[in-house]
Amino acid sequence: MPTPLTPGPLAGRLFSRGDAGYEAARRATMWNARRPDRFPDVIVQARDVHDVVAAVRLARARALRIGVRSGGHSWSANHVRDGGLLLDVSRLADVTIDAAARRATAGPGVAGHDLAGRLVRRGLFFPAGHCIGVKLGGYLLQGGFGWNSRALGPACHSVVGLDVVTADGDLVHASADDHADLYWAARGAGAGFFGVVVRYHLRLYPRPAAIGFGLLSYPLDRAEEVLRWAHAIGHDVPASVELQLLMSRRGALGRPSVDVFAPVFADGQRAAWRDLRLLRDAPPRPALRIPYTPAPLSLMYRAVMHHYPQEHRYAVDNMWTRASMDALWPGLRRIADTLPSAPSHALWLNWAPPPRRAGEMAFSMEDDYYLALYAVWRDAADDATHAAWPVERMRELAPLATGCQLADENLGQRPARFVSDDHLARLDAIRAVRDPDGRFHPWMGRPTPAPDAARPAAAEAAAVRP
Ligand SMILES: Cc1cc2nc3c(=O)[nH]c(=O)nc-3n(C[C@H](O)[C@H](O)[C@H](O)COP(=O)(O)OP(=O)(O)OC[C@H]3O[C@@H](n4cnc5c(N)ncnc54)[C@H](O)[C@@H]3O)c2cc1C
């Protein structure tokens, strides 16, 4: 029987299982109302970096594995595991903005929409995620698909450094020049990162002169026509435009639809009209057509959140693909035919990334098209009918996938490739050096190789190459 934990410097912020306040603290870490029956031994609510160091050292001393939570928006509640220590760093939420240098620092508990709002007011921009509430902690580690990310790259591309508490309990600054292995790994490892990020250092951009969107809506029974059009224009969509197709039983006009939502971030109004010209060649006679309207980011956030209500139960799965529409259509049709009630939806995104410098960061999984399925429901009694939909449909399409996005990962239920094979090997090698005792939980569904098995070549493989 282990001796009970004495909180020491963490008094008042440490909850052991059975303590009053434990269950409230555990539930509060999860955004998805479908909360798993997994129970850490201890939960620590860090107030500052000293608490983070103390918590990691406590975990070391007591041989506890660590799960880290910033915003708790992991659909699978990846941070909540059985046993070990759950470290909640959501209170580390300081922001500094240096407009002249176009740099910001932000704690992991900063919400992307909050940062984006502050920046836009100062004529600046960062590719924060599309939804209200997602925190930078997990968002930047997994890649970060945000506003104008097709032009600016996944948001982790704009991380110029980070402050990390390592598995040893040391606070280090990682960048291209210092602890370059950690810097490489943190940009793309997602929920498999083996340290606690306590601050990000970010590159900022000028606010695009024109922000807005175009919107078309078609009856759902025209989905094939609309999807074939989107697929055919694949790489021709200007980088300033995010071409998203959303199939749902309650679309923009309140009925079963496929909506074409096209946010645009352009140098001026004229450029925005020009970049959205592609909507003119969309299938004719949509039920609704907005060729372009300028819109504040706050309005775009509200429009997106319509599909992601709070206090609902979610099941999510996804894939990257470059397959032909002929190959994809039977699976897509089955998705449309079996769509659960709204706000459940299927999202198609024309991503078509530009060539990136190989090896620059752990992030390495992206492709021409992104497909994600979101089952959304309120009542636990509907779990069986809704929860299986995304994973079953994705299993059917898996032979056409090149991998999955960690943003919407469902690795615990359906393992899939989330970085390139060589990057995964390098991540494992860096982990073996940085976290030889396996202090941090790895991705769900992918146990880390035993440290001893990974160690021999680890130091060599972990060395960061230019
Ligand atoms: C409603 C909604 C909308 C979303 N929209 C987008 C979107 O537009 N674009 C996009 O790219 N993604 C989006 N996501 C996915 C989201 O970015 C990821 O789930 C992300 O991991 C959430 O970060 P978080 O800090 O809020 O979540 P958390 O659940 O706290 O973190 C997820 C995982 O990241 C790791 N982690 C978190 N913080 C730290 C830290 N400080 N140090 C070390 N490890 C840490 C942990 O392993 C943790 O389990 C959305 C998710 C939801 C629920």
The ligand as an ORCA input file, in Angstrom:
! r2SCAN-3c Opt
* xyz 0 1
  C     -14.399     22.274    -30.210
  C     -13.027     21.960    -30.731
  C     -12.551     22.623    -31.827
  C     -11.275     22.390    -32.337
  N     -10.825     23.105    -33.414
  C      -9.576     22.910    -33.864
  C      -9.046     23.674    -34.947
  O      -9.698     24.548    -35.488
  N      -7.791     23.407    -35.371
  C      -7.020     22.463    -34.767
  O      -5.875     22.279    -35.174
  N      -7.491     21.729    -33.756
  C      -8.740     21.927    -33.282
  N      -9.203     21.171    -32.248
  C      -8.343     20.128    -31.690
  C      -7.456     20.711    -30.604
  O      -6.546     21.624    -31.157
  C      -6.654     19.598    -29.941
  O      -7.517     18.695    -29.301
  C      -5.686     20.167    -28.926
  O      -4.865     19.140    -28.467
  C      -6.415     20.817    -27.787
  O      -5.541     21.494    -26.968
  P      -5.954     21.742    -25.451
  O      -4.773     22.272    -24.736
  O      -7.212     22.512    -25.396
  O      -6.307     20.265    -25.000
  P      -5.714     19.247    -23.936
  O      -6.721     18.154    -23.929
  O      -5.435     19.918    -22.653
  O      -4.361     18.755    -24.557
  C      -4.290     17.715    -25.493
  C      -3.022     16.906    -25.252
  O      -1.888     17.711    -25.519
  C      -0.870     17.486    -24.541
  N      -0.635     18.746    -23.825
  C      -1.525     19.747    -23.622
  N      -0.922     20.769    -23.005
  C       0.352     20.418    -22.807
  C       1.466     21.069    -22.232
  N       1.373     22.295    -21.719
  N       2.647     20.419    -22.178
  C       2.752     19.163    -22.678
  N       1.738     18.487    -23.244
  C       0.543     19.121    -23.313
  C      -1.382     16.407    -23.620
  O      -0.873     15.158    -24.085
  C      -2.873     16.467    -23.802
  O      -3.496     15.224    -23.601
  C     -10.471     21.399    -31.722
  C     -10.960     20.697    -30.615
  C     -12.223     20.973    -30.111
  C     -12.739     20.217    -28.934
*
